[in-house]
């Protein structure tokens, strides 16, 4: 469906760049809704999933500030997310050895198990862009990278 149809646009866009920006915003929201639907059964948010993936990828305890730098959503309240993940038993917090004001965070065994079970949603995540070929998806990524400079 064309963006004009999706948002019931009756007037033309100012230019192709304006149309692309509106389309990116609309598509971002649509993709997020699809991902939220996949994660709902697991009781975690997209941001919490992202934190767990960051911790798994780090392979060692890291501070909340390092987590924040690596998150897809830079506006997230990392400390609050880590607190919620800790309450769910999905992360471990320890005082930083060299600076007692900081907390090092790592993924717990339960967090590892959850991530392993979440591999089951990968086909659903891949299906979000099933209207694109692998080549088109690659081109889309390249164009988005180029747009960000």
N, C-alpha and C positions, 0 to 999 in steps of 0.2 A: 504494500500500500504506500502510495506517495505521501510525503509529509503534509502536503496541502490537504489531502483527504483526511489524514489522521487527525489533524487539528482544525479541520473545517475552515481552512484559510480561503478567504474570498478575494482578497487583494493580493497582487503580486508582491513578492519579497523585493526589498531594495536592490539586491544584487545576489549573485551566487554565493558569496561569502556569508551574507546574512542568512540565507536559506540553509547553508551548511551548518552554521552555529545552532540555529533552531533545531535542525535535524539531529545534531549531536546531543543536544540537551534532551530532546524527546526520546531518542534511542537509548541514552544512558538511563533514563528513568524506567523505560520499558525493560531493559536488560536487568536492572536491579530488582524489579518486581519478579522477573523469572527466577533469579537466583534466590531471592527471599522465599519463594514458593518451594524450591528444592531444599532449602535449609530448615524450613519450618518444623518438619518432623523430628529434627535433631535438637530442637530447643536452643539454637544459637543464632545470633545475628550475623549479617555479612561482616561487620566489623570484628566481631569476636572470632569468626572463622579466619579472617585475615591475620589477626594477632597470633592465633595458633599456627598458621602457616609460616609466619615470620619466625616464631620461636623454633619450629621444627627445622626450618632452613638455616637458622643461626648455628644449631648444633652445640651451643653452649649458652650458659646464662647470660642475658643481656639486660641492660637498664631500660626503664620505660622510655627514656629519651631516645635511645637507639631504636626501640620498637616504633615510636612515633615517626622517626625519620624514614622508616621502611614501609609504613602503612600506605595503602592506596588512598585512603580517606584521611588527609592531613588534619581535618577539622575534628576528628574524633577525640574524646577525652580518654586518653590512654590509661591513666591511673584508674579511672572508674571501670573501664573495661577489664583491666587486669584484676581489680577487686572482685568483679562479678565472676570472672573465670576462676579465680581462687576459691570463691564460695562454692562453685560447682565442682571443685576438685580437679580442674583441668590444667592448672598451672601451679608452680611452686615458687614461693618468694623467699629470698634470703637476703640478709644484710650484705651489702657490698664490702668486700675485704679491705679495700683501700680508702673508701669513703663511706662512713657509717650513715650518712644522710641519704645515700642512694640505696635502692633495692634492686637486686638482680632477679630476673624472672626467667624461668625455664618451663618447658612443657612437662606435665606430669605423665605418669603411665596411663592414667585415665584419658588425658588429652591425646596421647598417642593412639589409644584405642579408638577414640572418637574420630580422629583424622583418618585412621585406617577404614573405619566404617563409612566415612564420607566419600571414599573413593568410589562408592556405589552411585554417587550422584554425577560423576563425570560424564556419562553418556547424556544425561539430561542437560548438563551445562553445555556440552558440545552441540546439542540439538537447538540451543537458543539461536545459533547462527547457521542452522542447517540449510537455509535458503542460499547460502554462499558456498561456492566451491572452496577447496583448500587454497587454491591460487588466489581467489578473490579475497579470502580472509587474510592471506599474507599481504596482499596489496593494500587492503584496508588498514592493517597494522602499520605498514610503511607510511601510508599517507597521514595517519594520526601522529606517528612519530615526527614526520616532517612538519606538520602543523604546529607542534609544540616547539619546533626549532631545534 
